[in-house]
Amino acid sequence: MIELDRVQIQWHPTTEDERKSVLEQLERGLASPLFRNSKRYPALLRFVVEQSLNGNEHLLKERLLGVDVFHRRPDYDTNEDTIVRLTAGEVRKRIVQYYQQPEHRNELRIILNSGSYIPHFSQATDHHQTTLVQTRASLPPAEGGSAHPFAQPQIDSASEISASGNAAPNRRLWFWLGVTVLALVIAGLLVNSVTTSRHDSRGVLWRAVLKNPDPVIFVLPDLSQTELEKFQQDDRINLLDHLRRGRIVDFGDTVAMSRLATYLTREKKEFEVQLSSEVSYTKLQQGPAIFIGGIDNAWTMRVLQPLRFHIERRGSTLTYDILDRQQPDGRLWSLDLAKPFSGVTVDYAIVASVFDKTTGRPILVVAGLGANGTTAAAKFILDKGSNLQHVIPVGWKGANMEFIIETQVIDDKAGPPQLVAWTFW
């Protein structure tokens, strides 16, 4: 079924009605949950389809797409900033998921083949014919009729095997061939496992923290810092009020921290927890630190401020941006805290592993613009399947890295983390 599904009769619309049908199909696809909650994926797919229909396929190259769709500068480094490749890969995956749904299988298809940014199209009737071939190929022979030409020949009895004098040697040959193939498969899996373990997110991101012999210091945002200042100035506040109002932390931040702490426990790594309002430089000089949270953690903001990817508030608004110093005019990753709660469909985060010259210790940053961003960042750090081998620069021997994570938010739940940008130094 899967192989036959790949048989597609490519077709390019030539009339206005045909182009209109492609655009209508484009809108149907972009309206699906696979696309509608993102800005980048629909922007790229819409651009390549419209330009292809307009005969501008010469514009569908990585650098030009980076400039026209993602507002990169014309001289940007496509090896360092691979947003076009990453976005196209995600678009291809979502297109496949869309057409795998039964209600869409017989629709006109928009195809974005791997290694190309030029879309192809396939009419709905072509897929109907493909489906018929799949169905017929899977049917048993009709009663009393001959076998289907695609069907495998059947052996009616064991006597047909024993009729050949070479049956026993053949069975031994197949046995040893099977053993050899199995051994090769196991060896391949072992090699792949070793290669992956060197480059998965946990191995790369945790390396500096785990190598340091001192206990890890978690730094959680203290949302009650202003309240604590009031307590210090007002002797009339009693202990009960202090307990009720003081030391407030975000639930999402504590969940993210608990997941990271569980991993440290499995690695037999000691840790302690400090609030951002109470930890000091002196304390942070005593061991590696993990800063949880973004805009509500002053220590996170201080560490990120000089880095390529950092968080800034947009003027006097409640919108916060993750900015890229190499693209000062671009604002691809933002969250408006004034937006209605139910209207938030996407969140972003920065994950960074850096050596902090001020404290002389390694620091791991897990910083979402919102709570769901922090949750997704923690998932990314803990997911050993988040293979970073394809983004680590060849010959890189540094210790510092930054990643930008995107996550779709549904019913205030963070979806899987998606890696959208990175830098190593």
Buried (B, 14 or more C-beta within 10 A) or exposed (E): EEEEBEEBEEBEBEEEEBBEBBBEBBEBBBEBEBBEBBBBBBBBBBBBBBBBBEEEBEBBBBBBBBBBBBEBBEEBEBEEBBBBBBBBEBBBEBBEEBBEEEEBBBBBBBBBEEEBBBBBBBBEEBBEEBBEEBEEEEEEEEEEEEEBEEEEEEEEEEEEEEEEEEEEEEEEEEEEEEEEEEEEEEEEEEEEEEEBEEBBBBBBBBEBBBEBEEEBBBBBBBBBBEBBEEBEEEEEBEEEEBEEBBBBBBEBBBBBBEBBBEBBEEEEBEBEBBBBBEBEEEBBBBBBBBBBBBBBBBBBBEBBEEBBBBBBEEEEEEBBBBBBEBBEEBBBBBBBEEEEEEEBBBBBBBBBBBBBEEBEBBBBBBBBBBBBBBBBBBBBBBBEEBBBEEBBEEEEEEBBBBBBBBBBBEEEEBBEBBBBBBBBE
